[in-house]
Amino acid sequence: MTGRGGPAVTGGPGALLVVGDVVTDVVAVHAAPLAPATDTPARIRTLPGGAGANAACWAARTGLTDVRILARVGAESARWHEQALLDAGVRPTLVIDPAEPTGTVVALVGEDAERTFLTDSGASLRLTPGDWVPGLLDGVAHLHLSGYLFFADSSRDLALVALRAARARDVPVSVDPASAGFLAVLGPERFLDAVAGAGVLLPNEDEALLLAGLTGPAASAGPGRVARAAAELSRRVPLVVVTRGAAGALIAEDGRVTAEVAAEIAEAVDSTGAGDAFTGAFLAARLAGAGSAWAAGAGCRAASEAVTRVGGRP
């Protein structure tokens, strides 16, 4: 754990560096619908989370030996988060925010395992360009940016600094758009302009449809409209992998869909970390030399494991 401007993390070749969010998840799994103005029984757990941190942990879980993360946290839980990342095989550089606590996400998980988030970003989106150390890219073979970074001015500036630094070193970059709700507020075109230069985009169905200008409920979109969205987005970002939950994943490259990958069958308990698990396993497989379809299969296997447990981490 370092303060602002602290020493860079170093390591061997082939590393994955994630720049993103470390948050505290409060996950409430409730079998019955929420009852207004009274009690609803639930199983509640407080767990380490964050889309960027979760993806990093899943990359380490699926065999990548050098995984790193840069994130910002509050002092009250910094040690807990640092130890959780270390235990998962991830090497953290955590900047301590002097004013805000660690971000907190309340995940309400219903009987269908789908989740609704209440999000207090806290320190996580207060990363600034001053937190970037050029040496963070030493030995890094891939940079992954959590899309949440693009939803606040200071963290977006930091993401752009990291993206430009990676491109200057010919380090490939991927981005997970993270949140259809936040994307709608920021604006799809503004987001796509900001991630220009990234080589891989990893949206879910809702995010892909929104970014491609094909808005509408994903459940009624059908594979044709999602495929069209993936193909359109791959004209902006060379490789687009759209995660579709139980429907698997679509891969589009250079303006056309090139593969469809089936999901692994699993009995879902909590879908909170499925997309992050897919991202981490996909990137680990790519760094190991796998093609996009094989890597997407690895992502689907990790996602199927993730939904069988509460929380977003392995």
NORCORZI-V958339 format. One record per backbone hydrogen bond with DSSP energy under -0.5 kcal/mol. CO is the residue of the C=O (numbers start at 0). NH is the residue of the N-H. E is the energy in kcal/mol with one decimal. If there is no record, write none. Layout:
# NORCORZI-V958339
[[CO	NH	E] [CO	NH	E]]
This chain:
# NORCORZI-V958339
[[2	5	-2.0] [14	16	-0.5] [14	140	-2.9] [14	141	-1.4] [15	17	-0.5] [15	67	-2.8] [16	143	-2.9] [17	19	-0.5] [17	69	-2.4] [18	145	-2.4] [20	52	-2.0] [21	102	-0.6] [22	24	-0.6] [22	48	-3.2] [23	104	-2.5] [24	26	-0.6] [24	46	-3.0] [25	27	-0.6] [25	106	-2.4] [26	28	-0.6] [26	44	-2.3] [27	29	-0.6] [27	108	-3.0] [28	42	-2.6] [33	35	-0.7] [34	37	-1.3] [41	43	-0.6] [42	28	-2.8] [44	26	-2.8] [44	46	-0.6] [46	24	-3.3] [48	22	-1.8] [49	53	-3.4] [50	54	-2.3] [51	55	-2.1] [52	56	-2.4] [53	57	-2.4] [54	58	-2.2] [55	59	-2.0] [56	60	-2.4] [57	61	-1.9] [58	63	-2.0] [59	62	-1.5] [65	15	-2.3] [66	90	-2.9] [67	17	-2.6] [68	92	-2.8] [69	19	-2.1] [70	94	-2.9] [72	96	-3.2] [73	76	-1.0] [73	77	-0.6] [76	80	-2.4] [77	81	-2.7] [78	82	-2.6] [79	83	-2.1] [80	84	-2.2] [81	85	-2.5] [82	86	-2.8] [83	87	-1.2] [84	89	-2.7] [85	88	-1.6] [88	66	-0.6] [89	91	-0.8] [90	68	-1.7] [92	70	-1.9] [92	94	-0.6] [93	1	-0.9] [94	72	-2.5] [94	96	-0.6] [96	74	-0.6] [100	122	-2.3] [102	23	-2.9] [103	119	-3.0] [104	25	-3.0] [104	106	-0.7] [105	107	-0.6] [105	117	-2.4] [106	27	-3.1] [106	108	-0.7] [107	109	-0.6] [107	115	-2.0] [108	29	-2.7] [109	112	-2.0] [112	270	-2.4] [113	109	-2.1] [115	107	-3.0] [116	118	-0.5] [117	105	-2.9] [117	119	-0.5] [118	120	-0.6] [119	103	-2.6] [120	123	-1.9] [121	124	-0.6] [122	125	-2.1] [123	126	-0.5] [124	154	-0.8] [127	130	-2.3] [128	131	-1.5] [132	135	-2.7] [133	136	-1.8] [134	137	-1.7] [136	139	-2.2] [138	14	-2.1] [140	171	-0.7] [141	16	-2.6] [142	173	-2.2] [143	18	-2.7] [143	145	-0.5] [144	175	-1.7] [145	148	-1.8] [146	149	-1.7] [147	150	-1.8] [148	151	-0.9] [151	155	-2.4] [152	156	-2.1] [153	157	-2.0] [154	158	-2.5] [155	159	-2.2] [156	160	-2.1] [157	161	-2.5] [158	162	-2.6] [159	163	-2.5] [160	164	-2.3] [161	165	-2.4] [162	166	-2.4] [163	167	-2.1] [164	168	-0.9] [165	168	-0.7] [165	170	-3.1] [166	169	-1.3] [169	171	-0.6] [171	142	-2.7] [172	198	-2.6] [172	199	-1.5] [173	144	-2.7] [174	176	-0.6] [174	201	-2.4] [175	146	-2.0] [176	178	-1.7] [178	182	-2.3] [179	183	-2.2] [180	184	-1.2] [181	185	-2.5] [182	186	-3.3] [186	190	-2.1] [187	191	-2.7] [188	192	-2.4] [189	193	-1.9] [190	194	-1.8] [192	195	-1.0] [194	197	-2.5] [198	238	-1.6] [199	174	-2.1] [200	240	-2.6] [202	242	-2.2] [203	207	-2.7] [204	208	-2.7] [205	209	-2.1] [206	210	-2.7] [207	211	-2.0] [208	213	-3.2] [209	212	-1.2] [216	219	-1.1] [217	220	-1.2] [217	221	-0.7] [220	224	-0.8] [221	225	-1.7] [222	226	-2.6] [223	227	-2.1] [224	228	-2.3] [225	229	-2.6] [226	230	-2.6] [227	231	-2.6] [228	232	-2.5] [229	233	-1.8] [231	234	-1.4] [232	235	-1.8] [232	236	-2.4] [233	253	-0.6] [237	253	-1.3] [238	200	-2.4] [239	241	-0.5] [239	251	-2.8] [240	242	-0.6] [241	249	-2.3] [242	204	-1.0] [243	246	-2.1] [244	247	-1.9] [247	243	-3.3] [248	260	-3.0] [249	241	-2.7] [250	257	-2.7] [250	258	-1.4] [251	239	-2.7] [252	255	-1.1] [255	252	-2.8] [258	250	-2.8] [260	248	-2.5] [265	267	-0.9] [270	273	-1.4] [272	276	-2.7] [273	277	-2.4] [274	278	-2.4] [275	279	-2.7] [276	280	-2.4] [277	281	-2.8] [278	282	-2.6] [279	283	-2.2] [280	284	-2.3] [281	285	-2.3] [282	286	-2.4] [283	287	-1.2] [284	289	-2.5] [285	288	-1.6] [290	294	-2.6] [291	295	-2.2] [292	296	-1.9] [293	297	-2.0] [294	298	-2.1] [295	299	-2.4] [296	300	-2.0] [297	301	-2.1] [298	302	-2.5] [299	303	-2.2] [300	304	-1.4] [301	305	-2.5] [302	306	-1.9] [304	307	-1.2] [305	308	-1.4] [306	268	-4.1] [306	269	-1.8] [310	272	-0.6]]
